[in-house]
Amino acid sequence: MEYVLVRQKVENYRKWKAVFDEHASIREANGCQGAQVFRSGDDPWEVLVLMEWDELEKARKFTQSDELRQAMEQAGVTDKPDIYFLHGV
């Protein structure tokens, strides 16, 4: 399995989550097989998302897309996310 882990800060979790949920079909159309969302136990404005992808190259392309950048702006992401591309072992 291939995964992408994203760590980001948001200004408002509910606003972020609504945009994230609305964006599900776009992620799926680009190869995302599903996602889990976590909030930091130390910082409620820090969100981590673990997504499963069919191919890492599709995931890399998606993370660099204008479509994702615009969704993140709309969702209120307040910092530059940390993005990790992972192979399941």
N, C-alpha and C positions, 0 to 999 in steps of 0.2 A: 504494500500500500504506500501511497504517496500522501504527504501531509504538508500543510502550510500553517504555521503558528504565527499569529499577529498579536502584538502587544501595543496598545494605544491608550491615550488619555482622552476622555470625553468631557464636555461641559455639562451634559445632562444625560444620564443613562437612559431614561425613558425615550427621549427624543432620538438618541442614537439607535436604540433597539428597534424602534418603529421603522426607521430608514433601513436598518440591517434586514429586518423581516421583509420589507417591500422589495428589497434587492435580491431575494432568494432565487427567483426565476432567472435572473441575469447570471448569477453565479453558476446555477445548474446548466444553463445554456453554454457556458464556457468550460464545463468539465468538472465542476464541484459536485461531489457525491453526498455532501452533508456537512454540518457544522455543529460544534458545541461552543457555547459561550460561557465564560467564567468572569467573575469580578474578583479583584484582589481582596484578600482578607484584611489588608492594611490600608488600602486606598480605594474607596468606593468609586472613584472616577477613573480608575485604571481597569481596562477591559482586555481580556485575552480571548482570542477566537482560534479554535483548532478546527481546521477544515480538511476533509479528505478529498483528494483529487484523483482523477484517472491518469493524468500525466503531469509531471512537474513543469514541463515546458509550457503547457497550457496555463498552469498556475502562474508561472513567471510573467507570461504575456498579460494575463489578466491583472496582476498586481501593478503593472505599469500603464494600464489603460486610463484614458481620460474619463471614461465612464465611472470607474472606481474612484478616481480623484474627486470628481464632482459629487458622488454619493457621500464620500467622507466629509467634504465641506458642508454639505447639506445636513449631515448627521451631527456636526459639531465636534469633530475630532480636533483636539487642541495641540497636538504635537506631531512630530514625524514618527509614524509607527515603526516599530522594530518588526521585521518580517524574516522568518526562518523557513527554509525549504527543507523538508525532512523525508527520509526513507524509513518506512517501518521495518523493524528487524525482529 
